[in-house]
Amino acid sequence: MTDTQEPNHDLLTESEAAAFLRLQPVTLKKWRFRGRGPAYVRLGSAIRYERRALLDYLDRARIKPGGLAQ
């Protein structure tokens, strides 16, 4: 695969991911500790979130009117 074919993972920092979700970074930390929330990547001690993982998480969290989960 050449560099032009490399998928764009669009990694976000914890602060950027929290801002994207309109949450506080501490919320993402708590979710990681509890094994919940969006998928993340650990690069050494750095935590990163792929934009598509955040979008997938939002899709799974969507509630349809009437209280039925999608």
SVG drawing of the C-alpha trace seen along z (x, -y; Angstrom):
<svg xmlns="http://www.w3.org/2000/svg" viewBox="-43 -21 48 24">
<polyline fill="none" stroke="black" stroke-width="0.4" points="0.0,0.0 1.5,-3.4 1.3,-6.5 -1.5,-7.8 -3.5,-4.6 -3.0,-4.7 -6.3,-5.1 -6.7,-8.4 -7.4,-7.4 -7.7,-11.0 -6.4,-10.4 -7.7,-12.9 -6.3,-13.6 -8.4,-13.0 -9.2,-16.7 -10.1,-16.9 -12.3,-13.8 -14.0,-15.2 -14.6,-18.5 -16.0,-16.6 -18.5,-14.8 -19.1,-17.9 -17.9,-16.2 -15.2,-16.9 -11.9,-14.9 -12.4,-13.5 -15.6,-11.8 -13.7,-9.9 -11.1,-8.9 -13.8,-7.6 -15.4,-5.7 -12.1,-4.1 -11.5,-3.1 -15.0,-1.5 -14.6,0.2 -17.3,-1.9 -17.3,-4.6 -15.9,-4.8 -13.0,-2.6 -9.6,-4.2 -5.9,-3.6 -3.1,-3.5 0.3,-4.6 2.6,-4.1 1.1,-6.4 -0.8,-8.5 -4.5,-7.9 -5.9,-8.7 -9.4,-8.3 -10.2,-7.7 -12.8,-10.1 -14.7,-7.2 -14.8,-5.3 -16.4,-8.4 -19.0,-8.5 -19.6,-4.8 -20.1,-5.3 -22.6,-8.1 -24.5,-5.8 -24.7,-3.1 -25.8,-5.6 -28.7,-7.0 -32.1,-6.6 -35.1,-6.5 -38.3,-8.4 -40.4,-6.2 -37.4,-5.1 -36.3,-2.3 -32.6,-1.9 -31.6,-1.7"/>
</svg>
